[in-house]
Amino acid sequence: MNRLRGILILLAGLAVASNGCDKPHAKPAAHSTTAPASLPAGSATIAGTVSLSGKAPVMATIPNQPCHDGAKPLTEETVVTDGAGRLANVVVYLENAPATGPASGLPAVVLDQVDCRYVPHVVALQTGQTLHVTTSDPTLHNVHGTSIENPAFNFALVAKGQARDLAFEAPESFPVRCDVHPWMKAYVRVFSHPWFAVTDKSGAFRIANVPAGTYTLVAWHEKYGTVRTSVTVGTGGAADASLAFQSGL
C-alpha cells in the first residue's frame, strides 16, 4: 500500500513538473504597479538576537523508521532554542520596505532533505532569487509547496542528489511539505527587498546594507506570530535590535 501511494505521488509530481512548475511565475499582483520607489543601498547594519521568554515547550520525538535504513531519530522543530532561550528559525525583516525589484546575481538558497527532514526548517529569499531544492536521502520525497501569490508546486525527488531550481516573482509566505513523510515541513518567506534574515541556532540575526532611517523591525515565528520594535540607524552605523517572544508557559 505504501509503495502504491509513493508511485501515485511520484506520478503526480512529475505531472506537475511537466506543466512548468519547476520555475513558478507569479500571478499579476494588484499592488505591483503602485509599489513605492526603491530605497538606495545603504551602509548601516541592524543586528541582534531573538529570544523566548518563559519555558520552551517540549518538542516530541518523531519515529523516523519509514524514512530509510540508517536514518537518525528526529525531534520536532516548531520551537528550537539554545540553553539561554535564544530562538532559532525566526524571520526578521523591515516592515513595509520599498520593493527593490527581482534579485540578480545572488547565490541560491538551498533547501535540502536529510533523513526525512527539510534542512533548514525556515528559508528566506528575494523575488527572482533561486531556491535550490535538493535531497540527500536515498528515498522518494515529493516537494509540495502551497504558495498562493505564486503558483503552487508539487514535484518528486526520488534519489540522492536530485534537485530542482525554483524562482518566485511575488512576495509571500508558505509552507512546504512532503506527502510521503507527513512530519516533514518547512517554511519559505519571499521578500521584494533584501532587508531580512533568519535567526541561527543561537538566535542571532544580521541585516546589512540598510539605508539610514527609522524602521519597524518585525520578527516572525511559526508558533508565536510576530513582534515588532522600532530601530534607527545612521549612515554607516549599527543598531542592536534584540526582540523577544512570550512562551506563555
C-alpha positions as CSV (number, residue, x, y, z in Angstrom):
1,M,0.0,0.0,0.0
2,N,2.8,2.4,0.9
3,R,4.6,1.5,-2.4
4,L,1.4,2.2,-4.4
5,R,1.0,5.6,-2.6
6,G,4.6,6.5,-3.4
7,I,4.1,5.7,-7.0
8,L,1.0,7.8,-7.2
9,I,2.7,10.7,-5.6
10,L,5.6,10.4,-7.9
11,L,3.3,10.4,-11.0
12,A,1.5,13.4,-9.6
13,G,4.8,15.3,-9.0
14,L,6.1,14.5,-12.5
15,A,2.8,15.7,-14.0
16,V,3.0,19.0,-12.2
17,A,6.7,19.4,-13.1
18,S,5.8,18.8,-16.8
19,N,3.5,21.8,-16.6
20,G,6.4,24.1,-15.9
21,C,6.1,24.5,-12.1
22,D,9.9,24.0,-11.6
23,K,10.2,27.7,-12.2
24,P,7.0,29.3,-11.0
25,H,5.9,32.7,-12.3
26,A,3.8,34.9,-10.1
27,K,0.3,35.9,-10.8
28,P,0.0,39.6,-11.6
29,A,-0.2,41.3,-8.2
30,A,-2.7,44.1,-7.7
31,H,-0.2,46.2,-5.7
32,S,2.8,45.6,-8.1
33,T,2.0,48.7,-10.2
34,T,1.9,51.0,-7.2
35,A,5.0,49.9,-5.3
36,P,6.8,52.7,-3.6
37,A,10.1,53.9,-5.0
38,S,13.2,51.8,-4.2
39,L,15.4,52.7,-1.3
40,P,19.1,53.1,-2.3
41,A,21.5,50.5,-1.0
42,G,22.8,51.7,2.4
43,S,25.7,51.1,4.7
44,A,24.1,50.5,8.1
45,T,23.7,47.2,9.9
46,I,20.9,46.0,12.2
47,A,21.8,43.0,14.3
48,G,20.7,41.3,17.5
49,T,19.1,38.2,18.9
50,V,15.6,36.9,19.2
51,S,14.7,35.1,22.4
52,L,11.9,33.3,24.1
53,S,10.8,34.5,27.5
54,G,9.3,31.7,29.6
55,K,9.6,28.0,29.4
56,A,10.0,26.5,25.9
57,P,7.5,23.7,25.1
58,V,8.9,20.1,24.9
59,M,9.3,19.0,21.3
60,A,8.2,15.5,20.5
61,T,10.4,12.8,19.1
62,I,9.4,11.7,15.6
63,P,9.7,7.9,14.8
64,N,11.7,8.0,11.7
65,Q,11.9,4.4,10.7
66,P,9.8,4.7,7.5
67,C,12.4,7.1,6.0
68,H,15.4,4.9,5.0
69,D,17.9,2.5,6.6
70,G,20.2,4.4,8.9
71,A,18.0,7.4,9.3
72,K,18.5,9.1,12.6
73,P,15.6,9.8,15.1
74,L,14.2,13.3,14.8
75,T,12.9,15.9,17.2
76,E,10.0,18.2,16.1
77,E,11.3,21.7,15.2
78,T,8.4,24.1,15.9
79,V,10.3,25.7,18.8
80,V,14.1,25.4,18.8
81,T,16.1,27.3,21.5
82,D,19.6,27.1,22.8
83,G,20.4,26.8,26.5
84,A,19.9,30.6,27.1
85,G,16.4,30.7,25.5
86,R,17.5,32.2,22.2
87,L,15.2,31.2,19.4
88,A,16.2,29.8,16.0
89,N,14.2,29.8,12.8
90,V,12.8,33.3,13.2
91,V,12.5,35.5,10.1
92,V,13.4,39.1,10.9
93,Y,12.7,41.9,8.4
94,L,12.0,45.5,7.8
95,E,8.2,46.1,7.6
96,N,6.8,47.9,4.5
97,A,10.3,48.3,3.0
98,P,10.0,49.5,-0.6
99,A,10.4,46.9,-3.3
100,T,13.8,46.8,-5.0
101,G,12.8,44.5,-7.8
102,P,13.9,41.0,-8.6
103,A,17.3,39.9,-7.2
104,S,20.1,39.5,-9.7
105,G,23.3,37.6,-9.2
106,L,22.5,36.5,-5.6
107,P,23.6,33.0,-4.6
108,A,20.9,30.3,-4.5
109,V,19.2,29.5,-1.2
110,V,19.4,25.7,-0.6
111,L,16.5,23.6,0.9
112,D,17.8,20.1,1.4
113,Q,16.0,16.9,2.6
114,V,18.1,15.0,5.2
115,D,16.9,11.8,7.0
116,C,13.3,12.9,6.1
117,R,13.6,16.4,7.4
118,Y,13.8,19.7,5.5
119,V,17.1,21.5,6.2
120,P,16.9,24.3,7.1
121,H,13.5,24.4,8.6
122,V,12.9,28.1,7.5
123,V,14.4,29.8,4.5
124,A,14.0,33.3,3.2
125,L,14.9,34.7,-0.2
126,Q,14.2,37.6,-2.5
127,T,12.0,37.6,-5.6
128,G,13.9,36.4,-8.5
129,Q,16.5,34.6,-6.3
130,T,16.9,30.8,-6.9
131,L,15.6,28.3,-4.3
132,H,17.6,25.2,-5.0
133,V,15.6,22.2,-3.7
134,T,17.6,19.0,-3.4
135,T,17.7,15.8,-1.4
136,S,20.4,13.9,0.5
137,D,18.1,10.9,1.0
138,P,18.1,7.7,-1.0
139,T,14.3,7.6,-0.8
140,L,11.2,9.0,-2.5
141,H,10.1,12.5,-1.5
142,N,7.7,14.9,-3.0
143,V,8.1,18.6,-2.5
144,H,4.7,20.2,-2.1
145,G,4.6,24.0,-1.8
146,T,1.2,25.5,-1.2
147,S,2.0,29.0,-2.4
148,I,-0.8,31.4,-3.3
149,E,0.7,34.6,-4.8
150,N,3.0,32.3,-6.8
151,P,1.7,29.1,-8.5
152,A,1.7,26.1,-6.1
153,F,4.1,23.3,-7.0
154,N,4.4,19.6,-6.3
155,F,7.3,17.5,-7.7
156,A,9.1,14.3,-6.9
157,L,12.7,13.7,-6.0
158,V,13.4,10.0,-5.9
159,A,17.2,9.6,-5.4
160,K,20.1,11.2,-3.5
161,G,21.5,14.2,-5.3
162,Q,18.4,15.0,-7.4
163,A,17.5,18.7,-7.4
164,R,15.2,21.3,-8.9
165,D,15.5,25.1,-9.0
166,L,12.6,27.4,-8.3
167,A,12.1,31.1,-8.6
168,F,9.3,33.4,-7.4
169,E,8.0,36.7,-8.7
170,A,5.7,37.7,-5.8
171,P,6.4,38.2,-2.1
172,E,4.6,35.8,0.3
173,S,5.0,33.1,3.0
174,F,4.0,29.5,2.6
175,P,4.8,26.0,3.9
176,V,6.4,23.2,2.0
177,R,5.6,19.6,2.9
178,C,6.3,16.0,1.8
179,D,3.1,14.0,1.5
180,V,5.1,10.7,1.7
181,H,6.5,11.6,5.1
182,P,3.8,13.9,6.7
183,W,6.0,15.1,9.5
184,M,8.3,16.9,7.0
185,K,7.6,20.6,6.9
186,A,9.5,23.8,6.1
187,Y,8.6,27.4,5.7
188,V,9.5,29.7,2.8
189,R,9.4,33.5,3.0
190,V,9.8,35.5,-0.2
191,F,10.5,39.3,0.0
192,S,10.5,42.0,-2.6
193,H,13.5,43.6,-0.9
194,P,16.8,42.5,0.6
195,W,16.4,43.6,4.2
196,F,15.7,40.3,6.0
197,A,17.4,37.5,7.8
198,V,16.7,34.2,9.6
199,T,18.0,33.6,13.1
200,D,20.6,30.9,13.6
201,K,20.9,28.3,16.3
202,S,22.0,31.0,18.8
203,G,19.0,33.2,17.9
204,A,21.3,35.7,16.1
205,F,20.5,37.7,13.0
206,R,22.2,40.4,10.9
207,I,20.7,42.6,8.3
208,A,23.3,44.5,6.2
209,N,23.3,47.4,3.7
210,V,20.4,49.2,5.4
211,P,19.8,52.9,4.3
212,A,19.9,55.4,7.1
213,G,16.5,55.9,8.7
214,T,13.9,54.8,11.2
215,Y,12.2,51.4,10.6
216,T,9.8,49.0,12.1
217,L,11.6,45.7,12.6
218,V,9.4,42.6,12.6
219,A,10.2,39.1,13.9
220,W,8.0,36.2,12.7
221,H,7.8,32.8,14.2
222,E,5.6,29.9,13.1
223,K,4.1,29.3,16.5
224,Y,4.4,32.7,18.3
225,G,3.4,35.0,15.4
226,T,5.0,38.4,15.2
227,V,6.7,41.0,17.5
228,R,7.8,44.5,16.4
229,T,10.2,47.1,17.5
230,S,11.4,50.5,16.2
231,V,15.0,50.9,15.2
232,T,17.0,53.8,13.9
233,V,20.3,53.7,12.1
234,G,22.6,56.4,10.7
235,T,24.7,56.2,7.6
236,G,27.4,53.5,8.2
237,G,26.1,52.9,11.7
238,A,25.0,49.8,13.5
239,A,22.0,49.2,15.7
240,D,21.2,46.4,18.3
241,A,17.6,45.5,17.9
242,S,17.0,42.3,20.0
243,L,13.4,41.1,20.2
244,A,11.6,38.6,22.5
245,F,8.5,36.3,22.2
246,Q,6.5,35.2,25.2
247,S,6.1,31.4,25.5
248,G,3.1,31.6,27.8
249,L,4.5,28.7,29.9
